[in-house]
Amino acid sequence: MDRRRFLTAMTAAGVVAGPFAGVACAGRQGGAQAAPSGYGPLRPARDLRDGKVRLHLPEGFRYRSFSAAGEKFSDGGEVPGRHDGMAAFSGPGDSVILVRNHEVGGAVGAFGDRERAYDPMAGGGTSTLRVTRQGEVIRATPSLTGTMMNCSGGPMAWRAWVSCEETVNGPDVADAPGGEGNARLTQKHGYIFEVPLNRAATARPIRAAGRFAHESAAFDPSSGALYLTEDNFAHPSGFYRYLPPKHPVLAGKLLDGGRLQMLAVADAERADLSLGQRSGAAYATTWVDIDDPDPAFRGRPAYDEAVQAVGRQGRAKGAAIFARLEGAVYHQGVVYFVSTQGGDTSPADPMPDGFGKGRGQVWAYETWSGTLRLVYESPRASVLDLPDNITVSRRGTLVLCEDGDGDNYLRGLTKAGKLFDFCRLAPIAGDPGAEFAGSTFGPGGHTLFVNVQAKQGRSFAIWGPWERGLF
């Protein structure tokens, strides 16, 4: 399909309520309900790579881990750790191309070829892998290096990945609390970067898309807008959109020089949506312009001041307040995004660290109507604990990666508003902070790829009788 026909088709699709309309409806009728089963009980399952139990899965599902931190790329370099956001694309034959973030912070030096690095002192970036549907690595190489704290991002319709830096570190900013090394950095950080599949990344930031604690990117092929989430851990966060100067599908890439905006609730300045919401909450919205998306700092301000510089501009114009926006995904005219600590704290749960009192919200922004709806709000940690990255299955079910304090799960949220458990991470000795990240279905839905971000991160391929359940 040529680009103009693609745009026409996407425009037509965008005005029709997508398969997630049932979830939004469930929210309006009183919120999501617990599902009694899903795919059935979770049982310890052995990794086909080495026989170790790393995941608990329903009967009939199998998995293989691959490309762990410390292993080798095809060129002999070492795979970095902190595996995070990821997307899957079709490769030659039945293979799959994965682009995977590495959320590495600090002035620890770039992996891969430092001469091509954005900042030779920064240790984050992306790796690109070609694998089989069963997670056997065919080729793995560095693809974007010298960036920092690459948390999540999003797949683009022109076969590219946008990687997001979740920081505003740089030589012009004082060290974050507990951190060090900003004076050794050579470039400012806090941007988004495009990583093409068919050529090397240019390592050029899209500065007009803002310098803030970026988390995820969701592309709307109808309008060409790129929706962005902000995870400003200790402070209010915002929901943004970047309007590039030319539709990226027509341009073949994401261009700099566009306009950055922040979402506001109509007729309610600085609406605090981080708080617990009424059942079926829905809001008419508008957008406010960010006048200075890439602020120049003088005198090395404190990190806590610098990281709020863009968001404060939006809130001064009435933009809405959220608690730690993380995963985002576009599906049939709707952007679904997660507020990791949104909602109220249950009396049974301790107060989480950072900004926000709850255990998680899922929001739906209808691009055609501008309506923002609450899809789900966790009543307590035992039901859903700090959702992070998200993706969507062929049957229109959301996959939520947990980032909680105890056991972490992959959970499904169905079109009918039902929540079910699909996978549990087996505890890792000495690493209680290990979490799921980067869930993404491969072409045709045969395989669910997911990362575990841990002291020694690794990727997983999971497959089995999907037709038996709701993915």
KOLPARO-528717 format. One record per residue (C-alpha): x, y, z. Coordinates in steps of 0.2 Angstrom, whole numbers, padded with zeros to 4 digits, always signed. Example, Ala and Ser with C-alpha at 12.3 -4.5 7.8 and 13.67 -1.06 7.14 Angstrom:
# KOLPARO-528717
+0062-0022+0039
+0068-0005+0036
END
This chain:
# KOLPARO-528717
+0000+0000+0000
+0007+0017-0005
+0009+0031+0009
-0006+0041+0003
-0018+0026+0002
-0011+0021+0020
-0016+0038+0027
-0033+0037+0019
-0036+0020+0026
-0030+0025+0044
-0041+0040+0043
-0056+0030+0040
-0052+0018+0053
-0049+0031+0066
-0067+0037+0067
-0074+0020+0071
-0074+0015+0089
-0061+0002+0091
-0061-0015+0099
-0057-0007+0116
-0074+0001+0116
-0080-0013+0127
-0067-0009+0140
-0072+0010+0140
-0090+0004+0142
-0086-0007+0156
-0078+0008+0165
-0093+0018+0162
-0104+0004+0170
-0094+0003+0185
-0076-0002+0182
-0067-0018+0177
-0071-0034+0185
-0060-0049+0190
-0060-0063+0178
-0062-0080+0186
-0049-0089+0175
-0041-0082+0159
-0030-0096+0153
-0030-0106+0169
-0019-0108+0184
-0001-0103+0183
+0012-0116+0185
+0032-0116+0186
+0038-0118+0168
+0056-0122+0163
+0066-0111+0151
+0069-0121+0135
+0086-0112+0135
+0093-0121+0151
+0079-0129+0160
+0079-0116+0174
+0062-0110+0181
+0060-0092+0177
+0042-0090+0173
+0025-0097+0179
+0013-0099+0165
-0003-0108+0161
-0003-0126+0155
+0002-0128+0137
+0013-0112+0136
+0032-0113+0133
+0046-0100+0133
+0064-0097+0129
+0075-0083+0136
+0088-0075+0126
+0101-0061+0124
+0104-0058+0143
+0115-0044+0149
+0133-0049+0148
+0131-0060+0133
+0139-0056+0116
+0132-0046+0101
+0136-0054+0084
+0150-0041+0082
+0158-0047+0099
+0153-0033+0110
+0144-0035+0126
+0125-0034+0128
+0121-0020+0141
+0108-0023+0155
+0092-0015+0161
+0081-0022+0146
+0066-0011+0145
+0053-0006+0131
+0053-0016+0115
+0044-0018+0099
+0043-0032+0086
+0042-0031+0067
+0042-0044+0053
+0059-0050+0047
+0065-0061+0032
+0055-0077+0031
+0047-0081+0048
+0060-0071+0058
+0056-0057+0069
+0065-0041+0071
+0066-0034+0089
+0071-0016+0094
+0075-0016+0113
+0079-0002+0125
+0092-0002+0138
+0088+0009+0153
+0106+0012+0158
+0110+0028+0168
+0126+0037+0173
+0142+0042+0164
+0147+0024+0162
+0153+0025+0144
+0143+0020+0128
+0142+0002+0122
+0145-0002+0104
+0155+0010+0093
+0158+0026+0103
+0162+0036+0087
+0144+0034+0082
+0137+0037+0100
+0126+0052+0104
+0136+0055+0120
+0151+0043+0122
+0150+0044+0140
+0132+0038+0142
+0128+0020+0143
+0110+0018+0137
+0103+0015+0120
+0095+0001+0110
+0099-0016+0102
+0092-0023+0087
+0089-0042+0086
+0084-0054+0073
+0076-0070+0081
+0065-0085+0077
+0048-0086+0083
+0054-0097+0097
+0067-0084+0103
+0083-0091+0095
+0095-0077+0091
+0100-0075+0073
+0109-0059+0074
+0110-0045+0088
+0119-0028+0086
+0119-0011+0095
+0108+0001+0085
+0107+0017+0096
+0121+0021+0108
+0126+0035+0119
+0109+0039+0126
+0103+0038+0144
+0089+0030+0153
+0080+0023+0138
+0064+0018+0146
+0051+0014+0133
+0046+0021+0117
+0034+0015+0103
+0034+0006+0086
+0031+0018+0071
+0021+0014+0055
+0036+0017+0044
+0046+0002+0052
+0055+0012+0065
+0056+0013+0084
+0056+0029+0094
+0066+0027+0110
+0063+0039+0124
+0075+0045+0137
+0068+0046+0155
+0079+0059+0162
+0085+0077+0159
+0103+0073+0164
+0117+0083+0156
+0132+0094+0159
+0121+0109+0161
+0111+0100+0176
+0117+0096+0194
+0117+0078+0198
+0101+0070+0203
+0099+0065+0221
+0109+0049+0224
+0117+0051+0206
+0134+0057+0200
+0143+0060+0184
+0133+0074+0175
+0149+0085+0173
+0157+0071+0163
+0143+0070+0150
+0146+0078+0134
+0127+0081+0128
+0111+0086+0135
+0098+0071+0138
+0080+0070+0140
+0075+0068+0121
+0067+0055+0110
+0077+0047+0096
+0071+0037+0080
+0079+0020+0077
+0075+0014+0059
+0075-0005+0055
+0084-0003+0038
+0098+0008+0042
+0109+0014+0057
+0101+0027+0069
+0107+0044+0067
+0108+0048+0085
+0100+0065+0082
+0087+0070+0096
+0070+0077+0091
+0072+0092+0102
+0055+0100+0098
+0047+0085+0106
+0053+0091+0122
+0067+0088+0135
+0058+0080+0150
+0057+0062+0158
+0050+0054+0143
+0043+0036+0145
+0032+0030+0130
+0027+0035+0112
+0011+0030+0103
+0009+0035+0085
-0008+0040+0077
-0006+0036+0059
-0022+0046+0055
-0016+0063+0061
+0003+0060+0061
+0003+0065+0080
+0015+0056+0092
+0008+0055+0109
+0020+0055+0123
+0020+0050+0142
+0030+0057+0156
+0036+0048+0171
+0042+0061+0182
+0044+0050+0197
+0044+0062+0212
+0033+0076+0204
+0017+0078+0193
+0018+0071+0176
+0009+0076+0160
+0002+0068+0144
+0009+0076+0128
+0007+0076+0109
+0021+0081+0097
+0014+0087+0080
+0028+0086+0067
+0030+0098+0053
+0026+0084+0040
+0016+0068+0042
+0030+0055+0046
+0023+0042+0035
+0024+0054+0020
+0041+0060+0026
+0047+0042+0029
+0054+0048+0046
+0050+0059+0061
+0055+0077+0058
+0061+0089+0071
+0054+0107+0071
+0036+0103+0076
+0025+0108+0090
+0024+0101+0108
+0007+0101+0117
+0001+0095+0134
-0017+0089+0138
-0029+0099+0149
-0046+0095+0155
-0058+0107+0147
-0065+0120+0159
-0055+0113+0173
-0038+0121+0175
-0024+0109+0182
-0036+0095+0185
-0028+0083+0196
-0031+0066+0188
-0019+0057+0199
-0032+0056+0212
-0045+0042+0214
-0058+0044+0201
-0077+0041+0201
-0083+0025+0192
-0084+0028+0173
-0075+0045+0174
-0074+0054+0157
-0067+0071+0152
-0068+0083+0138
-0050+0089+0134
-0040+0102+0125
-0022+0105+0122
-0010+0119+0127
+0006+0124+0118
+0023+0122+0126
+0032+0138+0122
+0050+0132+0126
+0050+0113+0124
+0070+0112+0125
+0074+0125+0138
+0092+0131+0140
+0098+0129+0158
+0110+0141+0166
+0120+0139+0182
+0117+0120+0183
+0100+0120+0191
+0095+0106+0203
+0089+0091+0194
+0072+0092+0203
+0070+0109+0195
+0076+0105+0178
+0065+0089+0176
+0050+0100+0179
+0054+0114+0167
+0043+0108+0153
+0029+0102+0163
+0027+0118+0173
+0025+0127+0157
+0010+0116+0153
+0002+0117+0170
+0004+0136+0170
-0008+0136+0156
-0020+0123+0165
-0013+0106+0159
-0019+0091+0169
-0009+0082+0182
-0006+0063+0182
+0005+0052+0193
+0019+0043+0184
+0013+0040+0166
+0022+0025+0159
+0016+0013+0145
+0006+0019+0130
-0001+0010+0115
-0012+0016+0100
-0026+0005+0094
-0039+0009+0081
-0041+0028+0085
-0038+0026+0104
-0022+0029+0114
-0022+0018+0130
-0009+0024+0143
-0005+0019+0161
-0004+0030+0176
+0007+0019+0187
+0003+0027+0204
-0014+0035+0200
-0029+0032+0211
-0032+0030+0230
-0022+0020+0242
-0031+0005+0249
-0030+0004+0268
-0022-0013+0265
-0008-0006+0255
+0007+0004+0260
+0009+0021+0252
+0020+0019+0237
+0036+0030+0235
+0035+0045+0223
+0021+0055+0217
+0004+0047+0217
-0005+0038+0231
-0013+0023+0221
-0008+0007+0213
-0012+0011+0195
-0024+0018+0182
-0027+0014+0164
-0033+0029+0153
-0040+0029+0136
-0039+0045+0125
-0050+0045+0110
-0041+0054+0096
-0056+0057+0086
-0067+0065+0100
-0054+0072+0112
-0063+0062+0126
-0052+0055+0140
-0060+0040+0149
-0054+0030+0164
-0053+0012+0159
-0048+0004+0175
-0042+0009+0193
-0033-0003+0204
-0043-0006+0220
-0028-0013+0229
-0010-0020+0225
-0016-0039+0226
-0027-0035+0211
-0015-0024+0200
+0001-0017+0207
+0009-0002+0198
+0006-0006+0180
+0020-0001+0168
+0023-0005+0150
+0008-0011+0140
+0004-0019+0123
-0012-0025+0114
-0016-0042+0107
-0025-0047+0091
-0041-0050+0101
-0040-0032+0108
-0034-0037+0126
-0022-0026+0134
-0006-0034+0142
-0001-0025+0158
+0017-0027+0164
+0018-0025+0183
+0032-0015+0192
+0026-0019+0210
+0034-0022+0227
+0030-0041+0228
+0027-0054+0215
+0026-0046+0197
+0014-0052+0184
+0009-0050+0166
-0010-0047+0167
-0023-0046+0154
-0037-0033+0153
-0050-0038+0141
-0062-0029+0130
-0076-0033+0142
-0066-0025+0157
-0060-0041+0165
-0043-0043+0173
-0034-0060+0173
-0016-0066+0177
-0006-0074+0162
+0012-0075+0169
+0021-0073+0185
+0040-0069+0187
+0049-0082+0198
+0058-0073+0212
+0076-0069+0207
+0088-0072+0222
+0096-0056+0228
+0086-0045+0215
+0069-0041+0223
+0067-0026+0211
+0066-0037+0195
+0051-0033+0184
+0042-0036+0168
+0045-0023+0154
+0043-0022+0135
+0029-0034+0131
+0026-0035+0112
+0017-0048+0101
+0027-0054+0086
+0019-0054+0068
+0004-0064+0067
+0002-0065+0086
+0012-0082+0087
+0024-0076+0101
+0023-0064+0115
+0040-0056+0118
+0044-0048+0134
+0059-0042+0144
+0064-0044+0163
+0073-0029+0169
+0084-0035+0182
+0102-0035+0188
+0105-0046+0174
+0091-0042+0162
+0085-0054+0148
+0072-0056+0135
+0059-0070+0133
+0049-0077+0119
+0032-0085+0125
+0021-0096+0114
+0007-0108+0116
-0012-0110+0114
-0017-0092+0112
-0034-0097+0104
-0039-0105+0121
-0041-0088+0130
-0042-0069+0128
-0025-0064+0120
END
